[in-house]
């Protein structure tokens, strides 16, 4: 008898599993809101230098004051970061003058008296509250990088703690950390404090993702894991479309941050009901508690008599293989010890890093497309639905390797083509970006399945942890690449498009796994 047989005995797809999965998937809806929150709380409103302090005593209209205090840029709009040292009264009589003629001989200065903002989409953002514009504009990208740094640190910390102390307790801590950090971020008095608590939100997000996934797969049978995994992924997709709806209704960044954080107090209370993984309890020498959990599930599924038949001896017999594997001395270094493992780890690392890098490069700068930001966020979320369906079909019939390569190269090509499209062709630019983002979402979907099939059982968790870390590195670097656009406008697109293409060719060197058995040992990988 294997552990899967014990799970069947207590009910592997009964009422417990249905409720268990539904409750675990609910917080995933709000995870997308935190991941993409910066698109709205850090939205950059149109802005220009505030007029001289003595101008308030004049009888001029706001439009006339703006005309004589702020020069125009090449597009004929007020400059964002400069104003005239002294009001240019003669401009009131030169309405038809070009920007060059207007500013000839005029002396300019920075925004000494601050900035004025045109708050049309949001009533306030961290940009307008803390004036993160002009010389401080790079702090916007820094904020997202710090958040992604929290996601990386959280993956390292919570991954190890989860294996040591259990999935349930770490899920409780992660829910509480997300709730508290999000609440504190909403009431932050300064940008540095805001970044500190956003770092905490990033850590919590990793803890939630890792432990939610573990608790789901360890309480369901193999035959429904693909369906359940896909359903969980679609919860995140729905969350991407939920965020713009919330942001449209709540236009103050503090209340918006609070709105996506408060539900985690409820999720924290719900998490007390969750059962610890019996697999984890058995592997960590807690067989009595594992049996207790199995009997509880049996009662919940209406199989009380079958549950009472389970004892410690029966559990230990069913877990012999898992217990023998857990007693090994394997580590993450085994990913690089042998030739084929090295090549495989390198190629998968490139695949994960570039997918995450380009994905967040596209998703975290929606204002550049010049389309309504609420609409484009919904479209960017909705494209994941057909993308994941198509790549799932391709993986099942064409194979994992061509699906992975195709998704990455297609994404890169569409991003590169977008560089050549004029900025005023907003519809075409948006369509290309949506296709690219869909391909990257498909690549993510393929990455998870493909990597799990490539790494051998004895170091599968170490391998998945390593490639997940590479993905976090990619998401951290992505916002900073945006800053290169200040000097060379087309450079970010070139980097975002080139990285997936290069990794798509690197994925060619990975072995195909469609229809093959999962490798259990490193030698299995070398012999494949």
C-alpha positions, 0 to 999 in steps of 0.5 A: 500500500502506498500513501496514495492508497491511504488518501483514497481510503479516507476520500481523495476527492471528497468534500474536504478536498473541495473545500480545502482547495477552494479556501486555499485558492481564494487568497491567490485572487488577491496575490495578483493585486499585490504583485501589480499594485504599483501600476496604480499606487505609483501611477505618474500623473501629468505634472508641471512646476508650480507657479511662483508664490507671488502669482497667486495675487494676480488676476490671471486665470490658471491657464494664463499663469501656466503660460507665462511660468512654464515653458513648453516641450517639443510636443507643445505641452508644459515641461515637467521639470523646469519653469522660467526664473521670472514670469514671461509676461510678454507671452500673453500676447504671443499665443501662436509662438512656437516653443523655440520662439517662446523660450528664446533668451529665457532663463530656466530653473528647476521646480523650486516651489514644487509641482502641480499634478493633473489627478484624472485617473487617481486622486492621489498616488505615491508619486504625487504625495512624495513628489517622486518625479524629475530627479527622483523619478527613479525611486518609482522603479526602485520601489518595485525592485525592493518589493521583488527583493522581498519576494526573493528573500521570502522564497529563501526564508519561507521555503526552508522554514516550511520544510522544517516547521510545516506548511500550515504554521508558515501559511498562518504567518504569511497571511498575518505578515501580508495583512500587517505589512499591507496595512502599515504600507497604506499608512506610511509617512514616507517613501522609505517606510512604504518600501520597508513594508512593501518588502514585507508584503513581498516576503509574505507573497512568497510564503503564501505561494509556496505553502498554498501550493504544497498544501493543495498538492499534498492532499489531492491525488495525482490524477486531479493535480493538473486540473487543480494546478490549472484552476489555481493558476486561473485564480491568479489570472482572475485576480489580475482582472479584479485589481483594475476594478478595485482601483477604478472604485478606490482612487486614493492609493492609501485606501487602495493598498488597504483594500487589497490587504484587509482581506488577509486578516480574514484569510488568517482566521480561515487558515486556522481550519486547514489541516497540516499535510499528513505527508509532511508529518509522516516524513518528519517523524510525527506519525501519530499526528499524521494518522490523526489528520487522516482520520479527521479527513475521513470523518469530514468525507463521511468515511469514518469506518475506513478512517478508523482502520488507519494506524501508525504501522500502516502509515509507515509502511505506505511511506517507506519510499518517501522516508528513505529518500528523505534520509539522503544527503543531497543538496542544491550543489547536486544541480551542478555536479554532473555534466547533464545536470549542469547543462539542464540547470543552466538552460532552465535558469535562463528560461525562468529568469528571462520569462519573469524578466520580460513578463514584469518588464511588460506588466509593470509599465502600462502607462507607456502604451497611452491607453486607459490603464484600467482597460489595459490591465484587464486585457493583460489579465484576460489574455492569460486565459487563452494563452494557458489553454493553448500552451497546455494543448501544445504541451500535450500533443507537440511536446514540452520543449517546442512549446517552451521554445516557441512561447519564449521566441514568439514573445521576444519577437513581438516585443522587438517589433514593438520598438519599430512601431511609432508611438502614435500607433497605440492600438497596434503597440497595445496588440503586440504587447498583449500577444507578447504578455500572453506568450510569457504567461504561457511560458510560465505555465510551461516552466512549472510543468517542464521543470518538475519533470526534468529534475530528479525526485531526490533534488526536485525541491532544490531544483524548483527552489533554484529556478524560482530564485532565478525568476525572482532575480529577473523580476527584481532587475526588470524595473531598473531596466526601465531607467535606461529608456531615459537615455536611449528610448528603445533600449528597454524594449531591446533588452526585454525582447532579446532576453526571451529569444536567447533563452528560447534557443537555450531551451533547445538543449533541454530533453523532451519529457512528453510521455516519459517517466519521471527521473528519481535519481541523478543517474536517471538524468545522466542516462536519459 
